[in-house]
């Protein structure tokens, strides 16, 4: 059984919305263990070793730091998993998107590295990037907002 990123995202969302506190899924080489409401013991390695303070938003040089008009709602691109946020496909390549760029639904906007796997994160709407909320190579949590898109 192979799960793609969207299936894992859906599974995590469904798990989060239920009263189930533990889920173990095994199929071939795939093994997934989910738990909530449990504190890790000192002998268990934590998933994320240190939390960092939220990074300031990245703004375009001539951009106005005021939020979009109240009648226009932005859409957050949230982290579907815990991992490390990367704005570019490689250190020597340009970022996928910058503040002010137009994106289309399904366009790759960043990468999250989780357990040595690079997971491409796609825009869920057409629109314009108005904020990038995480610094490159920063650790991120599940559900953490990464970017804000002003839909067209």
Secondary structure as UniProt FT lines:
FT   HELIX           5..16
FT   STRAND          22..27
FT   TURN            28..29
FT   STRAND          30..35
FT   TURN            42..43
FT   TURN            61..62
FT   TURN            70..71
FT   STRAND          74..78
FT   STRAND          83..86
FT   TURN            91..92
FT   TURN            99..100
FT   STRAND          102..103
FT   TURN            105..106
FT   STRAND          108..114
FT   TURN            115..116
FT   STRAND          117..122
FT   STRAND          127..132
FT   TURN            136..137
FT   STRAND          139..140
FT   TURN            142..143
FT   STRAND          145..151
//
